């Protein structure tokens, strides 16, 4: 990054000018007197610098192509580069096209917004209590702009230089989300062509204000061959604010000229006015010249919802009538978060903040964790295995969504350092029904996220986690899906008995069987109106094929008068028993277990439900044991592979030594 000087090729420290000027006061820090004091310093050198500023900066205009994915095309690369100034060392150049190429790591605009929210959340440790996201209109051309503002510690001149440069990051804490020193550049350039930063801070008893401009439009329109970032600073800790001059007054004035020419603010008063709502410390980022989509409209929609910022959902505006099931699916947050910033921000952080708010368009975002709504949830401990580093175990909460089985939503919300990386990550094959309705939540701090923080690096730890999550879904599905009416172990489920809320008591007379013929009833005959009412419930345990001769659903019938129970098995009519798929035409057969069981009852009943349940549990315990042994074997194989590589390396070294020794002997 470079700051413009008299010699365009000269490299200098970037200077920020952040002045908190209150136009209503006459003196003091930020007062009118201070404004006139700075203006007088500028005007002393303005005549001498006017030719420099006007020669360097073209009139304010926008790019010809406003579509993000096409903005890097037709970039004229100069045949030569500007020579290095005398006395300066050669250095690697960063061409302006890199700003666009670097930003393409964000395939999703909300992912770029999340990066800027992360910067504000990282400031919680410095006392930040809020981050505001809003839309403003630029006075110059009435175009929309995106504003991010927080009340964190702010950035001093050195901090803003690092923010505007590539690869600098002072975030070394285990709790901070940012780590690469690249998020600000990629996120701002992904959302718009230009961004201006205002920051105020106090470091070591010195209060400063800084302004920096990262303008892709300026760099392209002026045909720069290096990334130039105009910045200016002011020391506001004294009685009167003073510009901080790093090079010469001419450099300071040239940077101010570029800021006023290419930023949304045409005058110094408008520029300083941006500090009025920042307070004693904090940062404001304004992103303007927002990108358009291929249809020539803004990629972000501010008009569909006054309380939200949305991405345009092409499927909603196609004019077609959608099936009600598809509409229900689109109402779920797993779909909604892809197009609603409020929905996405509500799930973006796992732990709820105690004294921090995300305020979107003037209304706080209510944090939401889907784990709080899971039904029949379980917590499973997972221990990552590595050969060298001992990883802390993590907890995986898994359960059915409250809308199951109505909605086929599934997947894991995987967080890293409290930040959502992969929402509703489906680990099972997409075409299968197994796993539908099962959702899990975990914080995986043992694997590293990709640079755009929308996926993870595919390391061995990640692949092991993926394999483990597949097993968790499979085990949980087969032990709980029958409660919601799903099929399990190839046993057809009675779809008429699917329940919405399994925790509620069964409904009286929930199942009305067909009239029972006398010759089909064991011990009792048909029920008359004088008999006691019954409560019918669905048996949640699947029955093996040897227990039911014709594969009919089993209904447990409880007699309320004498506390007895009987089992009714739906058996297909004789002329339909060879066609197992025709299940709607059947006659219930009642089996009363109280008297001595007949041969037919023994054939139908077989093992008790408790015995089947215990056998089922033992089988899954065996599966868990095999899974543990498989993990141990994988670890053993990994260790042996490392030993083999080490042995090969030593053999290669010995071969080189033997060869060298042989040459020495031949020379002698």
C-alpha positions as CSV (number, residue, x, y, z in Angstrom):
1,X,0.0,0.0,0.0
2,X,1.3,3.5,-0.8
3,X,0.4,7.1,-0.1
4,X,0.6,9.6,-2.9
5,X,3.5,12.1,-2.7
6,X,5.1,14.6,-5.0
7,X,7.0,11.7,-6.6
8,X,4.3,9.2,-7.4
9,X,6.7,6.4,-7.2
10,X,7.9,7.2,-3.7
11,X,6.8,4.9,-0.9
12,X,5.7,6.5,2.3
13,X,3.8,5.7,5.4
14,X,0.1,6.1,5.0
15,X,-1.3,9.1,6.9
16,X,-4.8,9.2,8.4
17,X,-6.8,12.4,9.0
18,X,-9.6,11.7,11.5
19,X,-10.9,14.9,13.1
20,X,-13.9,14.9,15.3
21,X,-15.1,18.4,14.5
22,X,-18.3,19.8,16.0
23,X,-19.5,22.6,13.8
24,X,-21.6,24.1,16.6
25,X,-18.6,24.8,18.9
26,X,-16.2,27.7,18.5
27,X,-13.1,26.2,20.0
28,X,-11.6,23.2,21.7
29,X,-11.1,19.7,20.3
30,X,-13.2,19.3,17.2
31,X,-14.5,22.9,17.3
32,X,-14.8,25.5,14.5
33,X,-11.5,27.1,15.6
34,X,-9.8,23.8,15.1
35,X,-11.4,23.4,11.7
36,X,-10.1,26.8,10.6
37,X,-6.7,26.0,12.1
38,X,-6.4,22.9,10.0
39,X,-7.8,24.6,6.9
40,X,-5.3,27.4,7.2
41,X,-2.5,24.9,7.2
42,X,-3.8,23.2,4.1
43,X,-4.4,26.4,2.2
44,X,-0.8,27.6,2.8
45,X,0.3,24.8,0.4
46,X,-2.8,24.4,-1.7
47,X,-1.7,26.6,-4.7
48,X,1.6,24.7,-5.0
49,X,-0.1,21.4,-4.8
50,X,-3.1,22.0,-7.0
51,X,-1.4,20.9,-10.2
52,X,-0.2,17.7,-8.4
53,X,-3.7,16.8,-7.1
54,X,-5.5,17.6,-10.3
55,X,-3.0,15.7,-12.4
56,X,-3.3,12.7,-10.2
57,X,-7.0,12.5,-9.6
58,X,-9.6,12.3,-12.4
59,X,-13.1,13.7,-11.9
60,X,-15.3,11.5,-9.6
61,X,-17.0,8.8,-11.6
62,X,-18.0,5.2,-11.3
63,X,-16.7,2.1,-13.1
64,X,-18.1,1.2,-16.5
65,X,-18.8,-2.3,-15.2
66,X,-20.7,-2.4,-11.9
67,X,-21.1,-6.2,-11.7
68,X,-18.7,-7.7,-9.2
69,X,-17.9,-10.8,-11.1
70,X,-17.1,-8.8,-14.2
71,X,-15.3,-5.9,-12.6
72,X,-11.9,-7.5,-13.0
73,X,-12.2,-7.7,-16.8
74,X,-10.7,-5.3,-19.3
75,X,-8.0,-4.2,-16.8
76,X,-5.2,-2.5,-18.7
77,X,-1.9,-3.8,-17.4
78,X,1.0,-1.3,-18.0
79,X,3.9,-2.6,-20.0
80,X,6.3,-1.2,-17.5
81,X,6.2,-0.2,-13.9
82,X,7.0,3.0,-12.2
83,X,10.7,3.1,-11.3
84,X,11.6,3.1,-7.6
85,X,12.6,6.5,-6.2
86,X,16.3,7.2,-5.6
87,X,17.4,6.0,-2.2
88,X,14.5,3.5,-1.9
89,X,14.8,-0.2,-1.9
90,X,13.0,-2.3,-4.5
91,X,9.8,-3.9,-3.2
92,X,7.1,-6.2,-4.4
93,X,4.2,-4.3,-6.0
94,X,0.5,-5.1,-5.5
95,X,-1.5,-4.3,-8.6
96,X,-5.0,-2.8,-8.1
97,X,-6.5,-5.8,-9.9
98,X,-5.5,-7.9,-6.9
99,X,-8.1,-6.1,-4.8
100,X,-10.8,-7.6,-7.0
101,X,-9.2,-11.0,-7.4
102,X,-8.6,-11.2,-3.6
103,X,-12.3,-10.4,-2.9
104,X,-13.6,-13.3,-5.2
105,X,-12.8,-15.6,-2.3
106,X,-16.3,-14.5,-1.0
107,X,-18.8,-16.3,-3.2
108,X,-21.6,-15.1,-0.9
109,X,-22.2,-11.4,-0.1
110,X,-23.4,-12.3,3.5
111,X,-20.1,-14.0,4.1
112,X,-18.4,-10.7,3.4
113,X,-20.7,-8.9,5.8
114,X,-19.9,-11.5,8.5
115,X,-16.2,-10.7,8.2
116,X,-17.0,-7.1,9.2
117,X,-19.2,-8.2,12.0
118,X,-16.4,-10.4,13.2
119,X,-14.1,-7.4,13.5
120,X,-16.7,-5.7,15.8
121,X,-17.2,-8.8,17.9
122,X,-13.5,-9.1,18.4
123,X,-13.7,-5.6,19.9
124,X,-15.9,-6.9,22.8
125,X,-12.6,-7.6,24.7
126,X,-11.9,-3.8,24.3
127,X,-15.3,-2.8,25.7
128,X,-17.4,-2.7,22.5
129,X,-21.2,-3.0,23.3
130,X,-22.7,-2.8,19.8
131,X,-22.2,-2.9,16.1
132,X,-24.7,-1.1,13.8
133,X,-25.4,-2.1,10.2
134,X,-27.5,0.3,8.2
135,X,-28.1,1.8,4.8
136,X,-27.5,5.5,4.0
137,X,-28.0,7.5,0.8
138,X,-25.0,9.3,-0.7
139,X,-25.8,13.0,-1.1
140,X,-23.7,13.3,-4.3
141,X,-25.7,11.0,-6.4
142,X,-28.4,9.6,-4.0
143,X,-27.0,6.1,-4.3
144,X,-27.2,3.6,-1.4
145,X,-24.2,2.9,0.8
146,X,-23.6,0.3,3.5
147,X,-22.5,1.5,7.0
148,X,-20.9,-0.5,9.8
149,X,-20.2,1.2,13.1
150,X,-19.0,0.0,16.5
151,X,-17.9,1.5,19.8
152,X,-14.8,-0.5,20.2
153,X,-11.3,0.8,21.1
154,X,-10.9,2.2,17.5
155,X,-7.7,2.3,15.5
156,X,-4.7,4.6,15.9
157,X,-2.8,5.7,12.8
158,X,-0.6,2.6,12.9
159,X,-3.6,0.3,13.4
160,X,-5.4,1.8,10.4
161,X,-2.3,1.3,8.3
162,X,-2.3,-2.4,9.2
163,X,-6.0,-2.6,8.5
164,X,-5.5,-1.2,5.0
165,X,-2.5,-3.4,4.3
166,X,-2.4,-7.1,3.4
167,X,-1.5,-9.8,5.9
168,X,-1.2,-7.7,9.1
169,X,-3.1,-9.0,12.1
170,X,-2.5,-8.2,15.8
171,X,-5.2,-10.7,16.9
172,X,-3.3,-13.4,18.7
173,X,-6.0,-14.3,21.3
174,X,-7.6,-17.8,21.3
175,X,-11.0,-16.1,21.5
176,X,-10.7,-13.7,18.6
177,X,-12.2,-14.7,15.2
178,X,-9.9,-12.8,12.9
179,X,-6.5,-14.2,12.2
180,X,-5.3,-13.7,8.6
181,X,-5.2,-9.9,8.3
182,X,-7.1,-10.1,5.1
183,X,-10.8,-10.0,6.0
184,X,-11.3,-6.2,5.8
185,X,-10.0,-5.9,2.2
186,X,-11.8,-9.0,0.9
187,X,-15.1,-8.1,2.5
188,X,-15.3,-4.4,1.6
189,X,-14.2,-5.0,-2.0
190,X,-16.8,-7.8,-2.3
191,X,-19.7,-5.6,-1.2
192,X,-18.7,-2.4,-3.1
193,X,-16.0,-0.8,-5.3
194,X,-15.0,1.7,-2.6
195,X,-14.8,2.0,1.2
196,X,-13.9,4.8,3.5
197,X,-12.9,4.3,7.2
198,X,-13.3,6.7,10.1
199,X,-11.7,5.7,13.4
200,X,-11.0,7.4,16.7
201,X,-8.9,6.0,19.5
202,X,-6.7,6.7,22.5
203,X,-3.3,5.0,22.9
204,X,-0.8,5.9,25.6
205,X,-2.6,9.1,26.5
206,X,-2.7,10.3,22.9
207,X,-6.1,10.6,21.2
208,X,-6.1,10.5,17.4
209,X,-8.6,10.5,14.5
210,X,-7.9,8.9,11.2
211,X,-9.5,8.6,7.8
212,X,-8.5,6.1,5.1
213,X,-9.9,5.4,1.6
214,X,-9.7,2.1,-0.2
215,X,-11.0,2.9,-3.6
216,X,-11.0,0.5,-6.5
217,X,-12.7,3.1,-8.6
218,X,-9.9,5.7,-7.9
219,X,-7.2,3.1,-8.7
220,X,-8.7,2.0,-12.0
221,X,-9.7,5.5,-13.2
222,X,-6.3,6.9,-12.6
223,X,-4.5,3.9,-14.1
224,X,-2.4,3.2,-11.0
225,X,0.1,0.3,-11.1
226,X,0.2,0.0,-7.3
227,X,-2.4,0.1,-4.6
228,X,-2.4,3.6,-3.3
229,X,-4.5,4.3,-0.1
230,X,-4.8,8.0,0.8
231,X,-5.0,8.5,4.6
232,X,-4.7,11.4,7.0
233,X,-4.5,11.7,10.8
234,X,-5.1,14.4,13.4
235,X,-3.9,14.6,17.0
236,X,-6.9,15.6,19.1
237,X,-5.3,15.1,22.5
238,X,-4.1,18.7,22.7
239,X,-6.1,21.9,23.2
240,X,-6.2,22.4,19.4
241,X,-6.2,19.5,17.0
242,X,-3.0,19.3,14.9
243,X,-2.5,17.3,11.6
244,X,0.0,14.5,12.0
245,X,2.6,15.0,9.3
246,X,4.7,12.0,8.4
247,X,6.3,13.2,5.2
248,X,5.6,16.8,4.3
249,X,2.6,19.2,4.4
250,X,2.4,18.7,0.7
251,X,1.8,15.0,1.1
252,X,-0.8,15.6,3.7
253,X,-2.7,18.0,1.5
254,X,-2.5,15.7,-1.5
255,X,-4.1,12.9,0.5
256,X,-6.9,15.2,1.6
257,X,-7.5,16.3,-2.0
258,X,-7.9,12.7,-3.1
259,X,-10.2,11.9,-0.1
260,X,-12.5,14.9,-1.0
261,X,-12.5,14.1,-4.7
262,X,-13.2,10.3,-4.5
263,X,-15.1,9.9,-1.3
264,X,-18.9,10.5,-0.8
265,X,-18.0,13.8,0.9
266,X,-17.1,16.9,-1.1
267,X,-16.1,19.3,1.7
268,X,-14.0,19.1,4.9
269,X,-17.1,19.9,7.0
270,X,-18.9,16.9,5.6
271,X,-15.8,14.7,6.2
272,X,-15.4,15.7,9.8
273,X,-19.1,15.4,10.5
274,X,-18.8,11.6,10.2
275,X,-17.1,11.6,13.7
276,X,-20.0,13.2,15.5
277,X,-21.8,9.9,16.4
278,X,-18.6,7.9,17.0
279,X,-17.9,9.3,20.4
280,X,-14.6,9.1,22.2
281,X,-13.6,5.8,20.5
282,X,-14.9,3.6,17.8
283,X,-14.8,2.9,14.1
284,X,-17.2,3.6,11.1
285,X,-16.9,1.9,7.7
286,X,-18.9,3.2,4.8
287,X,-19.0,1.0,1.7
288,X,-20.3,2.8,-1.4
289,X,-20.6,2.2,-5.2
290,X,-22.3,-1.1,-4.2
291,X,-22.1,-3.9,-6.8
292,X,-25.0,-4.7,-9.1
293,X,-26.1,-8.1,-10.3
294,X,-26.3,-9.2,-13.9
295,X,-29.7,-7.6,-14.3
296,X,-28.3,-4.2,-13.4
297,X,-30.0,-3.9,-10.0
298,X,-28.2,-3.8,-6.6
299,X,-27.1,-7.1,-5.3
300,X,-28.3,-6.2,-1.8
301,X,-32.0,-5.3,-1.5
302,X,-32.9,-2.6,1.1
303,X,-36.5,-2.1,0.0
304,X,-38.1,-5.5,0.5
305,X,-37.9,-5.2,4.3
306,X,-37.3,-2.0,6.2
307,X,-35.9,-4.0,9.1
308,X,-33.6,-6.2,7.1
309,X,-31.0,-6.4,4.3
310,X,-31.7,-9.1,1.8
311,X,-30.2,-10.9,-1.1
312,X,-32.4,-11.2,-4.0
313,X,-34.0,-14.7,-4.2
314,X,-34.5,-15.4,-7.9
315,X,-36.8,-18.3,-7.1
316,X,-39.3,-16.0,-5.4
317,X,-39.8,-13.6,-8.3
318,X,-40.2,-16.1,-11.1
319,X,-44.0,-15.8,-11.1
320,X,-44.7,-19.5,-10.6
321,X,-47.0,-21.0,-8.0
322,X,-45.0,-23.1,-5.6
323,X,-46.1,-26.3,-4.0
324,X,-47.1,-25.9,-0.3
325,X,-44.4,-28.2,0.9
326,X,-41.8,-26.1,-0.9
327,X,-43.3,-23.0,0.6
328,X,-43.1,-24.6,4.1
329,X,-39.4,-25.5,3.5
330,X,-38.6,-22.0,2.4
331,X,-40.1,-20.6,5.6
332,X,-37.5,-22.5,7.7
333,X,-34.4,-20.7,8.9
334,X,-32.2,-23.1,7.1
335,X,-33.5,-21.6,3.8
336,X,-34.2,-18.1,5.1
337,X,-30.7,-17.4,6.3
338,X,-29.4,-17.6,2.7
339,X,-31.4,-14.5,1.7
340,X,-32.0,-12.6,5.0
341,X,-29.2,-10.9,6.8
342,X,-31.3,-10.8,10.0
343,X,-31.8,-14.5,9.9
344,X,-28.1,-15.2,9.2
345,X,-26.9,-12.8,11.9
346,X,-29.2,-14.4,14.4
347,X,-27.4,-17.7,14.0
348,X,-23.9,-16.3,13.3
349,X,-22.6,-16.7,16.9
350,X,-23.1,-19.8,19.0
351,X,-23.0,-18.3,22.5
352,X,-25.4,-15.4,23.3
353,X,-23.8,-12.1,24.1
354,X,-24.1,-10.6,27.6
355,X,-23.5,-7.0,26.9
356,X,-23.2,-6.7,23.1
357,X,-25.9,-6.2,20.4
358,X,-26.0,-6.5,16.6
359,X,-28.3,-3.7,15.5
360,X,-29.6,-4.1,12.0
361,X,-31.3,-1.1,10.5
362,X,-32.1,0.3,14.0
363,X,-33.5,-2.9,15.5
364,X,-31.4,-5.4,17.6
365,X,-31.0,-8.9,16.2
366,X,-32.3,-11.6,18.4
367,X,-29.8,-14.4,18.7
368,X,-31.1,-17.9,17.9
369,X,-29.6,-21.3,18.5
370,X,-31.5,-24.2,16.9
371,X,-30.1,-26.5,19.5
372,X,-32.5,-25.0,22.0
373,X,-35.5,-26.3,20.0
374,X,-34.3,-29.9,19.2
375,X,-36.6,-32.7,20.3
376,X,-35.3,-36.0,21.8
377,X,-31.9,-34.4,21.8
378,X,-28.7,-36.1,22.9
379,X,-25.2,-34.8,23.7
380,X,-22.4,-36.9,22.3
381,X,-18.7,-36.3,23.3
382,X,-16.2,-36.4,20.5
383,X,-12.5,-36.6,21.0
384,X,-10.4,-35.5,18.0
385,X,-7.3,-37.7,17.5
386,X,-4.0,-36.4,16.3
387,X,-0.6,-37.9,16.4
388,X,1.2,-34.9,18.0
389,X,-1.2,-32.5,19.7
390,X,-3.8,-33.4,22.3
391,X,-7.1,-31.9,21.3
392,X,-9.8,-31.0,23.8
393,X,-13.0,-33.0,23.5
394,X,-16.1,-31.3,22.1
395,X,-19.8,-31.8,22.6
396,X,-22.1,-32.6,19.7
397,X,-25.8,-31.9,20.4
398,X,-28.1,-33.8,18.0
399,X,-31.9,-34.1,17.8
400,X,-34.9,-33.7,15.6
401,X,-36.2,-30.3,14.6
402,X,-39.5,-29.3,16.0
403,X,-41.0,-29.4,12.4
404,X,-40.1,-33.1,11.9
405,X,-41.4,-35.1,10.0
406,X,-43.1,-32.3,8.1
407,X,-39.9,-30.7,6.8
408,X,-36.9,-32.7,5.5
409,X,-34.3,-30.3,7.0
410,X,-31.1,-31.9,8.3
411,X,-27.4,-31.2,8.8
412,X,-24.9,-29.9,11.3
413,X,-24.3,-26.2,12.3
414,X,-20.5,-26.2,12.8
415,X,-19.0,-23.3,14.6
416,X,-15.3,-22.3,15.1
417,X,-14.5,-20.0,18.0
418,X,-18.1,-19.2,18.4
419,X,-18.5,-18.2,14.7
420,X,-20.8,-20.2,12.3
421,X,-18.8,-21.6,9.5
422,X,-21.0,-24.3,7.9
423,X,-24.7,-24.0,8.4
424,X,-26.9,-27.1,8.0
425,X,-24.0,-29.2,6.7
426,X,-25.5,-32.4,5.3
427,X,-23.1,-35.3,5.8
428,X,-25.5,-38.0,4.5
429,X,-26.2,-38.5,0.7
430,X,-28.7,-35.9,-0.6
431,X,-31.0,-38.4,-2.2
432,X,-31.7,-40.5,0.9
433,X,-34.4,-40.0,3.4
434,X,-32.3,-41.4,6.2
435,X,-31.3,-38.5,8.4
436,X,-34.2,-36.2,7.5
437,X,-35.2,-34.0,10.4
438,X,-31.9,-34.7,12.3
439,X,-29.9,-31.5,13.1
440,X,-26.8,-31.2,15.2
441,X,-24.7,-28.3,16.6
442,X,-21.0,-28.4,17.6
443,X,-18.1,-26.0,18.0
444,X,-15.1,-27.5,16.2
445,X,-12.1,-25.4,17.3
446,X,-9.7,-28.2,16.4
447,X,-10.0,-27.7,12.7
448,X,-9.1,-24.5,10.7
449,X,-11.6,-22.5,8.7
450,X,-10.9,-21.5,5.1
451,X,-10.1,-17.9,4.3
452,X,-13.7,-16.9,3.6
453,X,-14.9,-18.6,6.8
454,X,-17.6,-20.4,4.9
455,X,-16.0,-23.8,5.0
456,X,-13.1,-25.7,6.6
457,X,-9.7,-26.8,5.3
458,X,-10.0,-30.4,4.3
459,X,-7.4,-31.7,6.7
460,X,-7.2,-35.2,8.2
461,X,-9.0,-33.9,11.3
462,X,-11.8,-32.6,9.2
463,X,-12.2,-35.9,7.3
464,X,-12.3,-37.8,10.5
465,X,-15.0,-35.5,11.9
466,X,-17.0,-35.9,8.8
467,X,-16.9,-39.7,9.0
468,X,-17.8,-39.5,12.7
469,X,-20.8,-37.3,12.0
470,X,-22.1,-39.7,9.4
471,X,-22.1,-42.5,12.0
472,X,-23.8,-40.2,14.6
473,X,-26.6,-39.4,12.2
474,X,-27.0,-43.1,11.2
475,X,-27.1,-44.3,14.8
476,X,-29.4,-41.5,16.0
477,X,-31.8,-41.9,13.1
478,X,-32.3,-45.6,13.5
479,X,-32.9,-45.4,17.2
480,X,-35.4,-42.4,17.1
481,X,-37.0,-42.1,13.7
482,X,-39.9,-44.4,14.5
483,X,-41.1,-41.9,17.0
484,X,-41.9,-39.5,14.2
485,X,-43.3,-42.1,11.8
486,X,-40.3,-42.6,9.6
487,X,-39.4,-46.0,8.2
488,X,-36.7,-47.9,10.0
489,X,-34.9,-51.2,9.3
490,X,-37.2,-51.8,6.3
491,X,-40.2,-51.9,8.5
492,X,-43.0,-49.7,7.0
493,X,-44.2,-47.0,9.4
494,X,-47.9,-46.2,9.8
495,X,-48.0,-42.8,8.3
496,X,-51.4,-42.2,9.9
497,X,-49.8,-42.3,13.3
498,X,-47.0,-39.7,12.8
499,X,-47.0,-37.4,15.7
500,X,-46.2,-33.7,15.8
501,X,-45.3,-33.5,19.5
502,X,-44.3,-36.8,21.1
503,X,-44.2,-35.4,24.6
504,X,-47.9,-34.9,24.8
505,X,-50.2,-37.7,26.1
506,X,-51.9,-39.9,23.5
507,X,-55.4,-38.8,22.3
508,X,-58.3,-40.9,23.2
509,X,-59.7,-43.0,20.4
510,X,-56.9,-41.8,18.1
511,X,-57.4,-44.9,15.9
512,X,-60.8,-46.1,14.9
513,X,-60.4,-49.7,13.6
514,X,-62.9,-51.3,11.3
515,X,-65.6,-53.5,12.8
516,X,-64.1,-56.8,13.9
517,X,-65.8,-60.0,12.8
518,X,-66.5,-62.5,15.7
519,X,-64.3,-65.2,14.2
520,X,-61.3,-62.9,14.2
521,X,-61.3,-61.8,17.8
522,X,-59.5,-63.7,20.5
523,X,-61.1,-63.6,24.0
524,X,-64.0,-61.3,23.8
525,X,-65.8,-60.6,20.6
526,X,-66.8,-57.3,19.2
527,X,-66.9,-54.2,21.4
528,X,-70.4,-52.8,22.1
529,X,-71.3,-49.3,23.0
530,X,-71.7,-50.3,26.6
531,X,-68.0,-51.3,26.9
532,X,-65.4,-49.0,28.4
533,X,-63.6,-46.5,26.1
534,X,-60.1,-47.3,25.0
535,X,-57.0,-45.3,24.3
536,X,-55.0,-46.3,21.2
537,X,-51.3,-45.6,20.9
538,X,-48.8,-46.4,18.3
539,X,-46.1,-48.9,19.3
540,X,-42.8,-47.1,18.7
541,X,-40.7,-50.2,18.5
542,X,-40.3,-51.9,15.0
543,X,-41.3,-55.5,14.8
544,X,-39.2,-58.1,12.9
545,X,-40.9,-59.8,10.0
546,X,-41.2,-63.1,11.9
547,X,-43.6,-61.5,14.4
548,X,-46.2,-60.3,12.0
549,X,-47.4,-62.7,9.4
550,X,-48.7,-60.1,7.0
551,X,-46.6,-57.0,7.9
552,X,-49.5,-54.9,9.2
553,X,-49.1,-52.0,11.7
554,X,-49.3,-52.9,15.4
555,X,-51.7,-50.8,17.6
556,X,-51.6,-51.2,21.3
557,X,-55.1,-51.0,22.8
558,X,-55.5,-50.1,26.5
559,X,-58.8,-50.9,28.2
560,X,-59.5,-48.1,30.8
561,X,-62.0,-50.1,32.8
562,X,-59.9,-53.1,33.9
563,X,-56.4,-51.8,33.1
564,X,-55.8,-54.6,30.6
565,X,-54.2,-54.3,27.2
566,X,-54.4,-56.1,23.9
567,X,-52.5,-55.9,20.6
568,X,-54.3,-55.3,17.4
569,X,-52.4,-56.4,14.3
570,X,-53.7,-55.1,10.9
571,X,-53.7,-58.1,8.7
572,X,-54.5,-57.8,5.0
573,X,-57.7,-59.4,3.7
574,X,-57.1,-63.0,2.3
575,X,-57.4,-62.0,-1.3
576,X,-54.8,-59.2,-0.8
577,X,-52.2,-61.0,1.3
578,X,-50.0,-61.8,-1.7
579,X,-49.7,-58.1,-2.5
580,X,-47.8,-56.5,0.3
581,X,-47.9,-53.0,-1.2
582,X,-51.7,-52.8,-0.9
583,X,-51.9,-51.8,2.7
584,X,-55.1,-49.7,2.8
585,X,-57.6,-52.6,2.6
586,X,-57.1,-54.6,5.8
587,X,-59.0,-56.1,8.8
588,X,-57.6,-55.6,12.3
589,X,-57.1,-58.8,14.3
590,X,-57.1,-58.4,18.1
591,X,-54.7,-60.4,20.2
592,X,-55.3,-60.4,24.0
593,X,-52.2,-61.5,25.9
594,X,-53.9,-62.2,29.2
595,X,-55.2,-65.7,28.7
596,X,-53.1,-68.6,27.5
597,X,-51.7,-67.7,24.1
598,X,-52.9,-69.6,21.1
599,X,-50.6,-70.8,18.3
600,X,-51.6,-67.8,16.2
601,X,-50.7,-65.4,19.0
602,X,-47.4,-67.0,19.6
603,X,-46.6,-66.7,15.9
604,X,-47.5,-63.0,15.9
605,X,-46.1,-61.9,19.2
606,X,-42.9,-63.7,19.6
607,X,-40.4,-61.7,21.7
608,X,-41.5,-59.0,24.0
609,X,-40.9,-55.3,23.3
610,X,-38.4,-55.1,26.1
611,X,-36.3,-57.9,24.7
612,X,-36.3,-56.4,21.3
613,X,-35.3,-53.0,22.8
614,X,-32.4,-54.6,24.8
615,X,-31.2,-56.5,21.8
616,X,-31.3,-53.3,19.7
617,X,-29.3,-51.4,22.3
618,X,-26.7,-54.2,22.5
619,X,-26.3,-54.1,18.7
620,X,-25.6,-50.4,18.7
621,X,-23.2,-50.7,21.5
622,X,-21.3,-53.3,19.4
623,X,-21.4,-50.8,16.5
624,X,-19.9,-48.1,18.8
625,X,-17.2,-50.5,19.9
626,X,-16.3,-51.3,16.2
627,X,-16.3,-47.6,15.4
628,X,-13.8,-47.0,18.3
629,X,-11.6,-49.8,17.1
630,X,-11.7,-48.4,13.6
631,X,-10.6,-45.0,14.8
632,X,-7.7,-46.7,16.8
633,X,-6.7,-48.6,13.7
634,X,-6.7,-45.5,11.6
635,X,-4.5,-43.8,14.2
636,X,-2.1,-46.8,14.1
637,X,-1.9,-46.7,10.3
638,X,-1.2,-42.9,10.4
639,X,1.6,-43.4,13.0
640,X,3.1,-46.3,10.9
641,X,3.0,-44.1,7.8
642,X,4.9,-41.4,9.6
643,X,7.5,-43.9,10.8
644,X,7.8,-45.2,7.3
645,X,8.4,-41.7,5.9
646,X,11.0,-41.0,8.7
647,X,12.8,-44.3,7.9
648,X,12.8,-43.4,4.1
649,X,14.3,-40.0,5.0
650,X,17.0,-41.6,7.0
651,X,17.8,-44.1,4.3
652,X,18.1,-41.3,1.8
653,X,20.6,-39.5,4.1
654,X,22.6,-42.6,4.6
655,X,22.7,-43.2,0.9
656,X,24.1,-39.7,0.3
657,X,26.7,-40.3,3.0
658,X,27.7,-43.7,1.4
659,X,27.9,-42.1,-2.0
660,X,30.0,-39.2,-0.7
661,X,32.4,-41.6,1.1
662,X,32.7,-43.7,-2.0
663,X,33.7,-40.7,-4.0
664,X,36.3,-39.7,-1.5
665,X,37.9,-43.2,-1.6
666,X,37.9,-43.1,-5.5
667,X,39.8,-39.7,-5.4
668,X,42.4,-41.1,-3.0
